[in-house]
Amino acid sequence: MIVAIAVVLLGCLALSPGVSAGQVDDVPSRGGTSPPAIFTAALHGDLDALTALIAAGAGVDERGPGGATPLMAAAQEGRPEVLRVLLEADAGIEARDDEGITSLMVAASAGRLDNVRLLLAHGANPNAAMPDGTTALLAAAYGGNNEVVGLLLDGKAAVSVTDGGGRTPLIGAAFSGNIGIMDRLLAAGATVDAADRDGLTALTYAAGLGHLDAAAWLVERGARTGRDDLLVTAAFAGRAELVSRLLDAGLPIDARDRQGRTALMGAAASGDLTFVRSLLERRADPGLYDEDERSALTWAVREGHPDVASALEAVGAR
């Protein structure tokens, strides 16, 4: 449901930024009716109109498109002074829209640091969850919002929460390869090898999405699930320094991926002779074959690297 948070006010944002509270009757909402004037004022940051509407007795929790409140509309935008006016008028800080989203979740997903700080200061619950378990911390982690994650953790947000797919905030951070967020989460007690319902971990996601440096960082902090695949993936990508980091972190030199391939095969396929020699110096076995009966020598010949093939033949590769 992370996507739901990101687009909760999509219908609202389609409104013209030039619309004032007095023009709201001319603006259709997603349901075909006009949103309340106070909602539109909050969305567009019209502080004068908002103050006047509140003074005139407008309900601060009147619902806009999707059941969103004015506070949610203000949380989406980068004007904390608008948020403050609504909070001081006793707007419902834990009110939820039709999807179960709160204002704090909206601010966290949008990366609005000042809004998150203000909401937490007014008592917003950092552990409020959507029906599928998604919290503000999960939204911020997926969104790559490092400072927002820090604020939420300081506010006692639970680090072990999971969404409907069993994905943790650490997995969310792995989607974007954000090492800064992963570091915060591990320091707060996140489990490095926690798996989702499909058995995939932060390391699996980081490696699979091409964030190899982030994946190696996880290995260096104890991640194990999927690390052999990472070693081979890095080798086939020609990432010699990254492979060296992984080997220094304790991965076996002849670890195999799910196709039975090794790092030496990957280095041979990449055509990097220095890389191949460094693995041979670490005692990589040139006599191994993958599931398709290809050796490191086979890979070198197949990819057109005669110098690498000669070096492998010199150590008895076949």
C-alpha positions in Angstrom: 0.0 0.0 0.0 3.0 2.3 -0.2 1.8 3.5 -3.6 -1.5 4.4 -2.1 0.2 6.9 0.3 2.1 8.4 -2.6 -1.0 9.1 -4.6 -3.5 9.7 -1.8 -4.0 13.3 -2.9 -3.5 12.8 -6.6 -7.0 14.0 -7.3 -6.5 17.0 -5.1 -3.2 17.9 -6.7 -5.0 18.0 -10.1 -6.7 21.2 -8.9 -5.4 24.4 -10.3 -2.9 26.0 -7.9 -4.6 29.3 -8.6 -7.9 28.3 -7.1 -8.9 30.2 -4.0 -11.3 29.3 -1.3 -13.9 31.6 -2.9 -13.6 29.8 -6.2 -13.9 26.2 -4.9 -17.5 25.7 -6.0 -16.2 25.8 -9.6 -13.7 23.0 -9.0 -14.9 19.3 -9.4 -13.4 16.7 -7.1 -12.7 13.1 -7.9 -16.3 12.1 -6.9 -17.8 14.8 -9.0 -18.6 17.2 -6.2 -16.6 20.2 -5.0 -14.2 19.6 -2.1 -14.7 21.8 1.0 -13.3 25.3 0.8 -11.1 24.6 3.9 -9.7 21.6 2.2 -8.7 23.5 -0.9 -7.2 26.4 1.2 -5.1 23.9 3.1 -4.0 22.1 -0.1 -2.9 25.3 -1.8 -1.4 26.8 1.3 -3.7 29.8 1.3 -3.1 30.8 4.9 -5.4 33.9 4.9 -8.3 31.9 3.5 -7.7 29.1 5.9 -7.6 31.4 8.9 -10.8 33.1 7.8 -12.6 29.9 7.3 -11.6 28.5 10.7 -12.7 31.8 12.3 -16.0 31.6 10.5 -16.6 28.1 12.0 -15.6 25.8 9.1 -15.0 22.3 10.3 -11.2 21.6 10.4 -11.8 17.9 9.7 -14.1 18.2 6.7 -13.4 15.5 4.1 -12.0 16.0 0.7 -11.4 13.5 -2.1 -10.8 9.9 -0.9 -11.8 10.9 2.6 -8.6 13.0 3.0 -8.7 15.8 5.6 -7.4 19.4 5.4 -4.6 18.3 7.7 -3.6 15.5 5.2 -3.6 18.1 2.4 -1.4 20.4 4.4 0.9 17.5 5.3 1.5 16.7 1.6 2.8 20.2 0.9 5.9 22.0 2.1 4.3 24.7 4.3 4.4 23.7 7.9 2.8 27.1 8.9 -0.5 25.9 7.3 -0.2 22.6 9.2 0.4 24.5 12.4 -2.8 26.5 12.0 -4.9 23.4 11.6 -3.2 21.6 14.6 -3.8 24.7 16.8 -7.5 24.5 15.7 -7.6 20.9 17.0 -7.6 19.1 13.6 -7.8 15.4 14.1 -4.1 14.3 14.0 -5.0 10.6 13.8 -7.8 10.9 11.4 -7.6 8.5 8.5 -8.7 8.6 4.9 -10.6 5.9 3.0 -7.4 3.8 2.7 -6.5 4.1 6.4 -3.7 6.7 5.8 -2.9 9.3 8.4 -1.4 12.8 8.0 2.0 11.6 9.4 2.1 8.8 6.7 1.4 11.4 4.0 4.1 13.8 5.3 6.6 10.9 5.7 5.9 9.5 2.2 6.3 13.0 0.7 9.6 13.6 2.5 8.3 16.7 4.3 10.8 16.9 7.1 9.4 19.9 8.9 5.8 18.6 8.6 6.9 15.3 10.2 8.7 17.1 13.0 5.6 19.2 13.7 3.2 16.3 13.6 5.4 14.3 16.0 5.7 17.3 18.3 1.9 17.4 18.5 1.6 13.8 19.4 1.1 12.0 16.1 1.5 8.2 16.6 4.5 7.0 14.6 3.3 3.5 14.8 -0.2 4.0 13.4 -0.6 1.4 10.6 -2.7 1.0 7.5 -4.8 -2.2 7.3 -1.9 -4.0 5.5 0.6 -2.9 8.2 2.3 0.0 6.4 3.5 2.7 8.8 5.1 6.1 8.3 8.5 4.5 8.8 7.9 2.1 6.0 6.7 4.9 3.7 9.8 7.0 4.5 12.1 4.0 4.0 10.6 3.2 0.6 10.7 6.9 -0.3 14.5 7.2 0.5 13.9 9.9 3.0 16.9 9.6 5.3 16.2 12.5 7.6 12.6 11.6 7.9 13.5 8.1 8.9 15.8 9.5 11.6 13.0 11.7 13.0 10.6 8.8 13.1 13.1 6.5 14.8 13.8 9.3 17.3 10.0 9.4 17.8 10.1 5.7 18.8 8.8 4.3 15.5 8.9 0.5 15.5 11.7 -0.8 13.2 10.3 -4.4 13.0 7.0 -3.6 11.3 6.0 -5.3 8.0 3.6 -4.5 5.2 1.2 -6.9 3.6 4.0 -8.6 1.7 6.1 -9.0 4.9 8.5 -6.4 3.8 10.4 -4.4 6.5 11.7 -0.9 6.5 15.2 -2.3 5.8 13.8 -4.0 2.7 12.2 -0.7 1.7 15.5 1.1 1.9 17.1 -1.7 -0.1 14.8 -0.9 -3.0 16.7 2.4 -3.6 20.0 1.1 -2.3 20.0 3.8 0.4 22.9 2.9 2.7 22.3 5.9 5.0 18.7 4.7 5.8 19.9 1.1 6.1 22.5 2.2 8.6 20.0 4.0 10.7 17.6 1.1 10.7 20.3 -1.5 11.7 21.5 0.8 14.4 17.9 0.9 15.7 17.7 -2.9 15.8 16.5 -4.0 12.4 17.3 -7.6 11.6 19.6 -7.7 8.6 18.3 -11.0 7.2 14.6 -10.5 7.8 12.7 -12.0 4.9 9.4 -11.1 3.3 6.7 -13.6 2.5 8.6 -14.8 -0.6 11.7 -15.4 1.4 13.5 -12.3 -0.1 15.7 -10.1 2.1 17.1 -6.7 1.9 20.3 -8.2 0.4 18.3 -10.1 -2.2 16.4 -6.9 -3.3 19.5 -4.7 -3.3 21.4 -7.1 -5.5 18.5 -7.9 -7.7 17.8 -4.2 -8.4 21.5 -3.5 -9.2 22.4 -1.8 -6.0 25.6 -3.8 -5.7 27.5 -1.5 -3.3 24.5 -1.4 -1.0 24.3 -5.2 -1.2 28.0 -5.5 -0.3 27.5 -3.2 2.6 24.8 -5.5 3.9 27.1 -8.5 3.6 29.8 -6.7 5.5 27.2 -6.3 8.3 26.3 -9.9 8.4 23.7 -10.5 5.7 23.9 -14.1 4.4 20.8 -14.9 2.4 21.6 -14.4 -1.3 25.2 -13.4 -0.7 26.6 -16.2 -3.0 24.4 -14.9 -5.9 25.7 -11.4 -5.2 29.3 -12.4 -5.4 28.8 -14.0 -8.8 26.6 -11.1 -10.1 29.3 -8.7 -9.1 31.9 -10.8 -11.0 29.9 -11.0 -14.2 29.4 -7.2 -13.9 33.2 -6.8 -13.9 33.1 -5.3 -10.4 36.6 -6.5 -9.3 36.8 -4.2 -6.2 33.4 -5.2 -5.1 34.2 -8.9 -5.4 37.3 -8.3 -3.4 35.3 -6.6 -0.6 32.9 -9.6 -0.5 35.7 -12.1 -0.3 37.3 -10.1 2.4 34.0 -10.2 4.2 34.2 -14.0 4.3 32.4 -15.3 1.2 34.0 -18.5 -0.2 36.0 -18.0 -3.4 34.1 -20.7 -5.2 30.6 -19.8 -4.0 28.0 -20.7 -6.7 24.9 -18.8 -7.8 21.6 -20.5 -8.7 23.0 -21.5 -12.1 26.1 -23.0 -10.6 28.3 -20.2 -11.8 31.3 -18.9 -9.8 33.1 -15.6 -9.5 36.0 -16.8 -11.7 33.5 -17.6 -14.5 32.2 -14.1 -14.2 35.6 -12.5 -14.2 36.5 -14.6 -17.3 33.3 -13.5 -19.1 34.1 -9.9 -18.3 37.5 -10.2 -20.0 39.4 -8.5 -17.2 42.7 -10.4 -17.1 43.9 -8.7 -13.9 40.6 -9.6 -12.2 41.0 -13.2 -13.3 44.5 -13.4 -12.0 43.5 -11.9 -8.7 40.9 -14.7 -8.2 43.4 -17.4 -9.2 45.8 -16.0 -6.6 43.0 -16.4 -4.1 42.9 -20.1 -5.2 39.7 -19.9 -7.3 39.2 -23.3 -8.9 39.4 -23.1 -12.7 38.1 -26.7 -13.0 34.5 -26.1 -12.0 31.5 -26.2 -14.3 28.2 -24.5 -14.1 24.8 -26.2 -14.7 25.3 -25.8 -18.5 28.7 -27.5 -18.3 30.6 -24.3 -18.9 33.9 -23.6 -17.2 35.7 -20.3 -16.7 37.7 -21.2 -19.9 34.4 -21.8 -21.8 33.1 -18.4 -20.7 36.3 -16.6 -21.8 36.3 -18.3 -25.2 32.5 -17.7 -25.6 32.9 -14.0 -24.8 35.9 -13.5 -27.1 38.8 -13.0 -24.6 41.8 -14.9 -25.9 44.2 -13.4 -23.3 42.0 -14.6 -20.5 41.6 -18.0 -22.1 45.4 -18.4 -22.4 45.8 -17.5 -18.7 43.3 -20.1 -17.6 44.8 -22.7 -19.9 48.2 -22.0 -18.2 46.8 -23.1 -14.9 45.2 -26.3 -16.3 41.7 -25.0 -17.1 39.7 -27.0 -19.7 
